[in-house]
Amino acid sequence: MGQRTEAAAGCLMAALGAGAGLAVWAVDVRHRLWRFEQSPDWKVLYAELPFAVLGGTAAALGLWALVRRLRP
């Protein structure tokens, strides 16, 4: 595989990982956001969302690096 193809695959894996993290975060977000009747829990947006997206990206890139390393 060429250098450009490997770079494109890495970028694609990062984007897919971010999308997967966002999809996992979005599950039942309305319930987590409106946990209390008085006001919304903004921690769901400013803390959980970035961690979910970054975690998905890191997991996807880690898997990509592992597969790339195990390839002969």
PyMOL Python script that loads the backbone (N, CA, C, O; Angstrom):
from pymol import cmd

cmd.read_pdbstr("""\
ATOM      1  N   MET A   1       0.850  -1.171   0.000  1.00  0.00           N
ATOM      2  CA  MET A   1       0.000   0.000   0.000  1.00  0.00           C
ATOM      3  C   MET A   1       0.898   1.238   0.000  1.00  0.00           C
ATOM      4  O   MET A   1       1.912   1.286   0.696  1.00  0.00           O
ATOM      5  N   GLY A   2       0.509   2.228  -0.787  1.00  0.00           N
ATOM      6  CA  GLY A   2       1.309   3.437  -0.890  1.00  0.00           C
ATOM      7  C   GLY A   2       1.123   4.344   0.316  1.00  0.00           C
ATOM      8  O   GLY A   2       0.213   4.165   1.124  1.00  0.00           O
ATOM      9  N   GLN A   3       2.009   5.318   0.409  1.00  0.00           N
ATOM     10  CA  GLN A   3       1.951   6.255   1.534  1.00  0.00           C
ATOM     11  C   GLN A   3       0.666   7.061   1.539  1.00  0.00           C
ATOM     12  O   GLN A   3       0.076   7.279   2.597  1.00  0.00           O
ATOM     13  N   ARG A   4       0.230   7.499   0.384  1.00  0.00           N
ATOM     14  CA  ARG A   4      -1.001   8.290   0.309  1.00  0.00           C
ATOM     15  C   ARG A   4      -2.216   7.459   0.682  1.00  0.00           C
ATOM     16  O   ARG A   4      -3.136   7.956   1.332  1.00  0.00           O
ATOM     17  N   THR A   5      -2.223   6.216   0.282  1.00  0.00           N
ATOM     18  CA  THR A   5      -3.338   5.336   0.616  1.00  0.00           C
ATOM     19  C   THR A   5      -3.396   5.076   2.112  1.00  0.00           C
ATOM     20  O   THR A   5      -4.472   5.071   2.709  1.00  0.00           O
ATOM     21  N   GLU A   6      -2.233   4.861   2.712  1.00  0.00           N
ATOM     22  CA  GLU A   6      -2.187   4.647   4.160  1.00  0.00           C
ATOM     23  C   GLU A   6      -2.623   5.891   4.917  1.00  0.00           C
ATOM     24  O   GLU A   6      -3.325   5.796   5.923  1.00  0.00           O
ATOM     25  N   ALA A   7      -2.210   7.053   4.437  1.00  0.00           N
ATOM     26  CA  ALA A   7      -2.616   8.305   5.083  1.00  0.00           C
ATOM     27  C   ALA A   7      -4.120   8.520   4.947  1.00  0.00           C
ATOM     28  O   ALA A   7      -4.781   8.949   5.893  1.00  0.00           O
ATOM     29  N   ALA A   8      -4.652   8.220   3.774  1.00  0.00           N
ATOM     30  CA  ALA A   8      -6.099   8.357   3.561  1.00  0.00           C
ATOM     31  C   ALA A   8      -6.868   7.366   4.429  1.00  0.00           C
ATOM     32  O   ALA A   8      -7.926   7.701   4.961  1.00  0.00           O
ATOM     33  N   ALA A   9      -6.352   6.165   4.572  1.00  0.00           N
ATOM     34  CA  ALA A   9      -7.010   5.164   5.418  1.00  0.00           C
ATOM     35  C   ALA A   9      -6.997   5.603   6.882  1.00  0.00           C
ATOM     36  O   ALA A   9      -7.981   5.414   7.597  1.00  0.00           O
ATOM     37  N   GLY A  10      -5.896   6.183   7.325  1.00  0.00           N
ATOM     38  CA  GLY A  10      -5.821   6.682   8.700  1.00  0.00           C
ATOM     39  C   GLY A  10      -6.804   7.817   8.947  1.00  0.00           C
ATOM     40  O   GLY A  10      -7.463   7.861   9.985  1.00  0.00           O
ATOM     41  N   CYS A  11      -6.900   8.735   7.989  1.00  0.00           N
ATOM     42  CA  CYS A  11      -7.864   9.841   8.128  1.00  0.00           C
ATOM     43  C   CYS A  11      -9.291   9.327   8.117  1.00  0.00           C
ATOM     44  O   CYS A  11     -10.131   9.803   8.881  1.00  0.00           O
ATOM     45  N   LEU A  12      -9.570   8.361   7.257  1.00  0.00           N
ATOM     46  CA  LEU A  12     -10.905   7.773   7.199  1.00  0.00           C
ATOM     47  C   LEU A  12     -11.243   7.051   8.500  1.00  0.00           C
ATOM     48  O   LEU A  12     -12.374   7.131   8.980  1.00  0.00           O
ATOM     49  N   MET A  13     -10.279   6.353   9.065  1.00  0.00           N
ATOM     50  CA  MET A  13     -10.515   5.666  10.337  1.00  0.00           C
ATOM     51  C   MET A  13     -10.759   6.678  11.454  1.00  0.00           C
ATOM     52  O   MET A  13     -11.597   6.442  12.324  1.00  0.00           O
ATOM     53  N   ALA A  14     -10.045   7.790  11.444  1.00  0.00           N
ATOM     54  CA  ALA A  14     -10.267   8.819  12.462  1.00  0.00           C
ATOM     55  C   ALA A  14     -11.671   9.398  12.345  1.00  0.00           C
ATOM     56  O   ALA A  14     -12.345   9.607  13.354  1.00  0.00           O
ATOM     57  N   ALA A  15     -12.109   9.654  11.127  1.00  0.00           N
ATOM     58  CA  ALA A  15     -13.458  10.190  10.920  1.00  0.00           C
ATOM     59  C   ALA A  15     -14.524   9.174  11.321  1.00  0.00           C
ATOM     60  O   ALA A  15     -15.520   9.539  11.945  1.00  0.00           O
ATOM     61  N   LEU A  16     -14.330   7.920  10.973  1.00  0.00           N
ATOM     62  CA  LEU A  16     -15.281   6.883  11.356  1.00  0.00           C
ATOM     63  C   LEU A  16     -15.318   6.692  12.873  1.00  0.00           C
ATOM     64  O   LEU A  16     -16.384   6.466  13.446  1.00  0.00           O
ATOM     65  N   GLY A  17     -14.168   6.781  13.515  1.00  0.00           N
ATOM     66  CA  GLY A  17     -14.118   6.666  14.968  1.00  0.00           C
ATOM     67  C   GLY A  17     -14.835   7.810  15.653  1.00  0.00           C
ATOM     68  O   GLY A  17     -15.546   7.608  16.637  1.00  0.00           O
ATOM     69  N   ALA A  18     -14.645   9.027  15.124  1.00  0.00           N
ATOM     70  CA  ALA A  18     -15.351  10.182  15.687  1.00  0.00           C
ATOM     71  C   ALA A  18     -16.854  10.029  15.502  1.00  0.00           C
ATOM     72  O   ALA A  18     -17.628  10.351  16.404  1.00  0.00           O
ATOM     73  N   GLY A  19     -17.265   9.547  14.356  1.00  0.00           N
ATOM     74  CA  GLY A  19     -18.688   9.311  14.115  1.00  0.00           C
ATOM     75  C   GLY A  19     -19.248   8.237  15.022  1.00  0.00           C
ATOM     76  O   GLY A  19     -20.370   8.362  15.514  1.00  0.00           O
ATOM     77  N   ALA A  20     -18.481   7.186  15.248  1.00  0.00           N
ATOM     78  CA  ALA A  20     -18.938   6.130  16.152  1.00  0.00           C
ATOM     79  C   ALA A  20     -19.037   6.639  17.586  1.00  0.00           C
ATOM     80  O   ALA A  20     -19.981   6.305  18.302  1.00  0.00           O
ATOM     81  N   GLY A  21     -18.067   7.445  18.006  1.00  0.00           N
ATOM     82  CA  GLY A  21     -18.138   8.033  19.345  1.00  0.00           C
ATOM     83  C   GLY A  21     -19.346   8.932  19.504  1.00  0.00           C
ATOM     84  O   GLY A  21     -20.001   8.919  20.546  1.00  0.00           O
ATOM     85  N   LEU A  22     -19.644   9.708  18.483  1.00  0.00           N
ATOM     86  CA  LEU A  22     -20.818  10.570  18.499  1.00  0.00           C
ATOM     87  C   LEU A  22     -22.103   9.751  18.534  1.00  0.00           C
ATOM     88  O   LEU A  22     -23.052  10.110  19.231  1.00  0.00           O
ATOM     89  N   ALA A  23     -22.136   8.660  17.789  1.00  0.00           N
ATOM     90  CA  ALA A  23     -23.318   7.796  17.790  1.00  0.00           C
ATOM     91  C   ALA A  23     -23.536   7.143  19.156  1.00  0.00           C
ATOM     92  O   ALA A  23     -24.670   7.037  19.624  1.00  0.00           O
ATOM     93  N   VAL A  24     -22.462   6.711  19.784  1.00  0.00           N
ATOM     94  CA  VAL A  24     -22.588   6.112  21.114  1.00  0.00           C
ATOM     95  C   VAL A  24     -23.041   7.152  22.132  1.00  0.00           C
ATOM     96  O   VAL A  24     -23.858   6.854  23.003  1.00  0.00           O
ATOM     97  N   TRP A  25     -22.516   8.365  22.027  1.00  0.00           N
ATOM     98  CA  TRP A  25     -22.914   9.436  22.939  1.00  0.00           C
ATOM     99  C   TRP A  25     -24.383   9.800  22.757  1.00  0.00           C
ATOM    100  O   TRP A  25     -25.064  10.121  23.730  1.00  0.00           O
ATOM    101  N   ALA A  26     -24.871   9.753  21.538  1.00  0.00           N
ATOM    102  CA  ALA A  26     -26.233  10.191  21.233  1.00  0.00           C
ATOM    103  C   ALA A  26     -27.306   9.244  21.757  1.00  0.00           C
ATOM    104  O   ALA A  26     -28.478   9.615  21.826  1.00  0.00           O
ATOM    105  N   VAL A  27     -26.919   8.032  22.126  1.00  0.00           N
ATOM    106  CA  VAL A  27     -27.900   7.084  22.650  1.00  0.00           C
ATOM    107  C   VAL A  27     -28.427   7.603  23.979  1.00  0.00           C
ATOM    108  O   VAL A  27     -27.666   7.763  24.933  1.00  0.00           O
ATOM    109  N   ASP A  28     -29.721   7.864  24.043  1.00  0.00           N
ATOM    110  CA  ASP A  28     -30.429   8.292  25.255  1.00  0.00           C
ATOM    111  C   ASP A  28     -29.885   9.605  25.823  1.00  0.00           C
ATOM    112  O   ASP A  28     -29.875   9.803  27.038  1.00  0.00           O
ATOM    113  N   VAL A  29     -29.437  10.494  24.946  1.00  0.00           N
ATOM    114  CA  VAL A  29     -28.874  11.761  25.414  1.00  0.00           C
ATOM    115  C   VAL A  29     -29.943  12.659  26.030  1.00  0.00           C
ATOM    116  O   VAL A  29     -29.657  13.414  26.960  1.00  0.00           O
ATOM    117  N   ARG A  30     -31.160  12.584  25.525  1.00  0.00           N
ATOM    118  CA  ARG A  30     -32.219  13.437  26.066  1.00  0.00           C
ATOM    119  C   ARG A  30     -32.477  13.101  27.540  1.00  0.00           C
ATOM    120  O   ARG A  30     -32.713  13.996  28.352  1.00  0.00           O
ATOM    121  N   HIS A  31     -32.433  11.822  27.875  1.00  0.00           N
ATOM    122  CA  HIS A  31     -32.639  11.420  29.276  1.00  0.00           C
ATOM    123  C   HIS A  31     -31.490  11.900  30.158  1.00  0.00           C
ATOM    124  O   HIS A  31     -31.718  12.360  31.278  1.00  0.00           O
ATOM    125  N   ARG A  32     -30.259  11.797  29.661  1.00  0.00           N
ATOM    126  CA  ARG A  32     -29.110  12.245  30.458  1.00  0.00           C
ATOM    127  C   ARG A  32     -29.064  13.757  30.596  1.00  0.00           C
ATOM    128  O   ARG A  32     -28.658  14.273  31.637  1.00  0.00           O
ATOM    129  N   LEU A  33     -29.481  14.476  29.548  1.00  0.00           N
ATOM    130  CA  LEU A  33     -29.445  15.932  29.594  1.00  0.00           C
ATOM    131  C   LEU A  33     -30.492  16.494  30.559  1.00  0.00           C
ATOM    132  O   LEU A  33     -30.207  17.438  31.296  1.00  0.00           O
ATOM    133  N   TRP A  34     -31.666  15.937  30.562  1.00  0.00           N
ATOM    134  CA  TRP A  34     -32.754  16.421  31.416  1.00  0.00           C
ATOM    135  C   TRP A  34     -32.928  15.499  32.616  1.00  0.00           C
ATOM    136  O   TRP A  34     -34.042  15.070  32.916  1.00  0.00           O
ATOM    137  N   ARG A  35     -31.836  15.196  33.296  1.00  0.00           N
ATOM    138  CA  ARG A  35     -31.848  14.309  34.453  1.00  0.00           C
ATOM    139  C   ARG A  35     -32.651  14.906  35.609  1.00  0.00           C
ATOM    140  O   ARG A  35     -33.343  14.188  36.331  1.00  0.00           O
ATOM    141  N   PHE A  36     -32.554  16.201  35.774  1.00  0.00           N
ATOM    142  CA  PHE A  36     -33.245  16.878  36.866  1.00  0.00           C
ATOM    143  C   PHE A  36     -34.326  17.771  36.279  1.00  0.00           C
ATOM    144  O   PHE A  36     -34.161  18.306  35.183  1.00  0.00           O
ATOM    145  N   GLU A  37     -35.410  17.933  36.984  1.00  0.00           N
ATOM    146  CA  GLU A  37     -36.521  18.713  36.455  1.00  0.00           C
ATOM    147  C   GLU A  37     -36.250  20.212  36.481  1.00  0.00           C
ATOM    148  O   GLU A  37     -36.838  20.943  35.684  1.00  0.00           O
ATOM    149  N   GLN A  38     -35.390  20.692  37.358  1.00  0.00           N
ATOM    150  CA  GLN A  38     -35.162  22.132  37.461  1.00  0.00           C
ATOM    151  C   GLN A  38     -34.420  22.692  36.247  1.00  0.00           C
ATOM    152  O   GLN A  38     -34.848  23.692  35.672  1.00  0.00           O
ATOM    153  N   SER A  39     -33.345  22.078  35.862  1.00  0.00           N
ATOM    154  CA  SER A  39     -32.538  22.607  34.767  1.00  0.00           C
ATOM    155  C   SER A  39     -31.785  21.464  34.087  1.00  0.00           C
ATOM    156  O   SER A  39     -31.645  20.381  34.655  1.00  0.00           O
ATOM    157  N   PRO A  40     -31.307  21.709  32.880  1.00  0.00           N
ATOM    158  CA  PRO A  40     -30.555  20.664  32.183  1.00  0.00           C
ATOM    159  C   PRO A  40     -29.165  20.466  32.796  1.00  0.00           C
ATOM    160  O   PRO A  40     -28.607  21.370  33.418  1.00  0.00           O
ATOM    161  N   ASP A  41     -28.635  19.288  32.608  1.00  0.00           N
ATOM    162  CA  ASP A  41     -27.301  18.940  33.086  1.00  0.00           C
ATOM    163  C   ASP A  41     -26.313  19.208  31.943  1.00  0.00           C
ATOM    164  O   ASP A  41     -26.112  18.350  31.083  1.00  0.00           O
ATOM    165  N   TRP A  42     -25.701  20.392  31.933  1.00  0.00           N
ATOM    166  CA  TRP A  42     -24.845  20.798  30.824  1.00  0.00           C
ATOM    167  C   TRP A  42     -23.542  20.014  30.747  1.00  0.00           C
ATOM    168  O   TRP A  42     -22.841  20.070  29.737  1.00  0.00           O
ATOM    169  N   LYS A  43     -23.217  19.291  31.801  1.00  0.00           N
ATOM    170  CA  LYS A  43     -22.014  18.460  31.789  1.00  0.00           C
ATOM    171  C   LYS A  43     -22.071  17.433  30.656  1.00  0.00           C
ATOM    172  O   LYS A  43     -21.040  17.014  30.130  1.00  0.00           O
ATOM    173  N   VAL A  44     -23.279  17.040  30.293  1.00  0.00           N
ATOM    174  CA  VAL A  44     -23.441  16.079  29.207  1.00  0.00           C
ATOM    175  C   VAL A  44     -22.867  16.639  27.904  1.00  0.00           C
ATOM    176  O   VAL A  44     -22.298  15.891  27.109  1.00  0.00           O
ATOM    177  N   LEU A  45     -23.011  17.936  27.683  1.00  0.00           N
ATOM    178  CA  LEU A  45     -22.511  18.538  26.448  1.00  0.00           C
ATOM    179  C   LEU A  45     -21.039  18.916  26.512  1.00  0.00           C
ATOM    180  O   LEU A  45     -20.286  18.610  25.588  1.00  0.00           O
ATOM    181  N   TYR A  46     -20.615  19.576  27.587  1.00  0.00           N
ATOM    182  CA  TYR A  46     -19.238  20.075  27.594  1.00  0.00           C
ATOM    183  C   TYR A  46     -18.217  19.076  28.122  1.00  0.00           C
ATOM    184  O   TYR A  46     -17.016  19.310  27.985  1.00  0.00           O
ATOM    185  N   ALA A  47     -18.648  17.986  28.712  1.00  0.00           N
ATOM    186  CA  ALA A  47     -17.688  16.994  29.201  1.00  0.00           C
ATOM    187  C   ALA A  47     -17.830  15.653  28.472  1.00  0.00           C
ATOM    188  O   ALA A  47     -16.845  15.107  27.975  1.00  0.00           O
ATOM    189  N   GLU A  48     -19.037  15.133  28.412  1.00  0.00           N
ATOM    190  CA  GLU A  48     -19.221  13.801  27.837  1.00  0.00           C
ATOM    191  C   GLU A  48     -19.056  13.773  26.319  1.00  0.00           C
ATOM    192  O   GLU A  48     -18.482  12.830  25.775  1.00  0.00           O
ATOM    193  N   LEU A  49     -19.554  14.799  25.638  1.00  0.00           N
ATOM    194  CA  LEU A  49     -19.469  14.811  24.172  1.00  0.00           C
ATOM    195  C   LEU A  49     -18.032  14.831  23.662  1.00  0.00           C
ATOM    196  O   LEU A  49     -17.695  14.008  22.811  1.00  0.00           O
ATOM    197  N   PRO A  50     -17.167  15.727  24.135  1.00  0.00           N
ATOM    198  CA  PRO A  50     -15.782  15.693  23.633  1.00  0.00           C
ATOM    199  C   PRO A  50     -15.047  14.397  23.984  1.00  0.00           C
ATOM    200  O   PRO A  50     -14.262  13.890  23.181  1.00  0.00           O
ATOM    201  N   PHE A  51     -15.300  13.862  25.179  1.00  0.00           N
ATOM    202  CA  PHE A  51     -14.648  12.600  25.547  1.00  0.00           C
ATOM    203  C   PHE A  51     -15.124  11.457  24.671  1.00  0.00           C
ATOM    204  O   PHE A  51     -14.326  10.591  24.312  1.00  0.00           O
ATOM    205  N   ALA A  52     -16.397  11.429  24.317  1.00  0.00           N
ATOM    206  CA  ALA A  52     -16.918  10.369  23.453  1.00  0.00           C
ATOM    207  C   ALA A  52     -16.309  10.459  22.055  1.00  0.00           C
ATOM    208  O   ALA A  52     -15.915   9.443  21.482  1.00  0.00           O
ATOM    209  N   VAL A  53     -16.232  11.658  21.509  1.00  0.00           N
ATOM    210  CA  VAL A  53     -15.679  11.824  20.161  1.00  0.00           C
ATOM    211  C   VAL A  53     -14.175  11.527  20.154  1.00  0.00           C
ATOM    212  O   VAL A  53     -13.683  10.831  19.266  1.00  0.00           O
ATOM    213  N   LEU A  54     -13.455  12.051  21.133  1.00  0.00           N
ATOM    214  CA  LEU A  54     -12.013  11.790  21.193  1.00  0.00           C
ATOM    215  C   LEU A  54     -11.716  10.327  21.496  1.00  0.00           C
ATOM    216  O   LEU A  54     -10.762   9.758  20.965  1.00  0.00           O
ATOM    217  N   GLY A  55     -12.538   9.718  22.354  1.00  0.00           N
ATOM    218  CA  GLY A  55     -12.347   8.297  22.651  1.00  0.00           C
ATOM    219  C   GLY A  55     -12.603   7.418  21.442  1.00  0.00           C
ATOM    220  O   GLY A  55     -11.867   6.460  21.202  1.00  0.00           O
ATOM    221  N   GLY A  56     -13.639   7.734  20.679  1.00  0.00           N
ATOM    222  CA  GLY A  56     -13.902   6.988  19.450  1.00  0.00           C
ATOM    223  C   GLY A  56     -12.791   7.141  18.440  1.00  0.00           C
ATOM    224  O   GLY A  56     -12.403   6.179  17.777  1.00  0.00           O
ATOM    225  N   THR A  57     -12.279   8.353  18.324  1.00  0.00           N
ATOM    226  CA  THR A  57     -11.164   8.607  17.398  1.00  0.00           C
ATOM    227  C   THR A  57      -9.918   7.847  17.837  1.00  0.00           C
ATOM    228  O   THR A  57      -9.251   7.220  17.014  1.00  0.00           O
ATOM    229  N   ALA A  58      -9.605   7.898  19.115  1.00  0.00           N
ATOM    230  CA  ALA A  58      -8.416   7.200  19.619  1.00  0.00           C
ATOM    231  C   ALA A  58      -8.541   5.688  19.460  1.00  0.00           C
ATOM    232  O   ALA A  58      -7.575   5.019  19.094  1.00  0.00           O
ATOM    233  N   ALA A  59      -9.721   5.152  19.732  1.00  0.00           N
ATOM    234  CA  ALA A  59      -9.923   3.706  19.580  1.00  0.00           C
ATOM    235  C   ALA A  59      -9.785   3.283  18.121  1.00  0.00           C
ATOM    236  O   ALA A  59      -9.164   2.261  17.830  1.00  0.00           O
ATOM    237  N   ALA A  60     -10.352   4.050  17.212  1.00  0.00           N
ATOM    238  CA  ALA A  60     -10.262   3.704  15.793  1.00  0.00           C
ATOM    239  C   ALA A  60      -8.823   3.793  15.289  1.00  0.00           C
ATOM    240  O   ALA A  60      -8.369   2.918  14.551  1.00  0.00           O
ATOM    241  N   LEU A  61      -8.103   4.848  15.686  1.00  0.00           N
ATOM    242  CA  LEU A  61      -6.714   4.974  15.245  1.00  0.00           C
ATOM    243  C   LEU A  61      -5.821   3.916  15.889  1.00  0.00           C
ATOM    244  O   LEU A  61      -4.865   3.452  15.268  1.00  0.00           O
ATOM    245  N   GLY A  62      -6.124   3.533  17.120  1.00  0.00           N
ATOM    246  CA  GLY A  62      -5.375   2.442  17.750  1.00  0.00           C
ATOM    247  C   GLY A  62      -5.595   1.122  17.027  1.00  0.00           C
ATOM    248  O   GLY A  62      -4.652   0.356  16.826  1.00  0.00           O
ATOM    249  N   LEU A  63      -6.828   0.857  16.639  1.00  0.00           N
ATOM    250  CA  LEU A  63      -7.122  -0.358  15.877  1.00  0.00           C
ATOM    251  C   LEU A  63      -6.444  -0.309  14.516  1.00  0.00           C
ATOM    252  O   LEU A  63      -5.907  -1.317  14.056  1.00  0.00           O
ATOM    253  N   TRP A  64      -6.463   0.849  13.869  1.00  0.00           N
ATOM    254  CA  TRP A  64      -5.809   0.993  12.573  1.00  0.00           C
ATOM    255  C   TRP A  64      -4.301   0.746  12.695  1.00  0.00           C
ATOM    256  O   TRP A  64      -3.712   0.073  11.849  1.00  0.00           O
ATOM    257  N   ALA A  65      -3.685   1.283  13.733  1.00  0.00           N
ATOM    258  CA  ALA A  65      -2.246   1.088  13.926  1.00  0.00           C
ATOM    259  C   ALA A  65      -1.924  -0.372  14.230  1.00  0.00           C
ATOM    260  O   ALA A  65      -0.900  -0.890  13.785  1.00  0.00           O
ATOM    261  N   LEU A  66      -2.795  -1.033  14.986  1.00  0.00           N
ATOM    262  CA  LEU A  66      -2.566  -2.450  15.296  1.00  0.00           C
ATOM    263  C   LEU A  66      -2.671  -3.298  14.041  1.00  0.00           C
ATOM    264  O   LEU A  66      -1.829  -4.167  13.814  1.00  0.00           O
ATOM    265  N   VAL A  67      -3.675  -3.065  13.230  1.00  0.00           N
ATOM    266  CA  VAL A  67      -3.829  -3.831  11.987  1.00  0.00           C
ATOM    267  C   VAL A  67      -2.668  -3.547  11.046  1.00  0.00           C
ATOM    268  O   VAL A  67      -2.162  -4.454  10.384  1.00  0.00           O
ATOM    269  N   ARG A  68      -2.250  -2.301  10.988  1.00  0.00           N
ATOM    270  CA  ARG A  68      -1.127  -1.930  10.116  1.00  0.00           C
ATOM    271  C   ARG A  68       0.157  -2.593  10.579  1.00  0.00           C
ATOM    272  O   ARG A  68       0.980  -2.995   9.757  1.00  0.00           O
ATOM    273  N   ARG A  69       0.336  -2.711  11.886  1.00  0.00           N
ATOM    274  CA  ARG A  69       1.558  -3.333  12.412  1.00  0.00           C
ATOM    275  C   ARG A  69       1.555  -4.843  12.209  1.00  0.00           C
ATOM    276  O   ARG A  69       2.609  -5.432  11.968  1.00  0.00           O
ATOM    277  N   LEU A  70       0.397  -5.475  12.303  1.00  0.00           N
ATOM    278  CA  LEU A  70       0.311  -6.922  12.155  1.00  0.00           C
ATOM    279  C   LEU A  70       0.345  -7.373  10.697  1.00  0.00           C
ATOM    280  O   LEU A  70       0.547  -8.554  10.413  1.00  0.00           O
ATOM    281  N   ARG A  71       0.149  -6.440   9.781  1.00  0.00           N
ATOM    282  CA  ARG A  71       0.171  -6.772   8.362  1.00  0.00           C
ATOM    283  C   ARG A  71       1.593  -7.129   7.939  1.00  0.00           C
ATOM    284  O   ARG A  71       2.542  -6.447   8.326  1.00  0.00           O
ATOM    285  N   PRO A  72       1.749  -8.194   7.147  1.00  0.00           N
ATOM    286  CA  PRO A  72       3.116  -8.596   6.743  1.00  0.00           C
ATOM    287  C   PRO A  72       3.766  -7.650   5.785  1.00  0.00           C
ATOM    288  O   PRO A  72       4.905  -7.874   5.374  1.00  0.00           O
TER     289      PRO A  72
END
""", "prot")
cmd.dss("prot")
cmd.show_as("cartoon", "prot")
cmd.util.cbc("prot")
cmd.orient("prot")
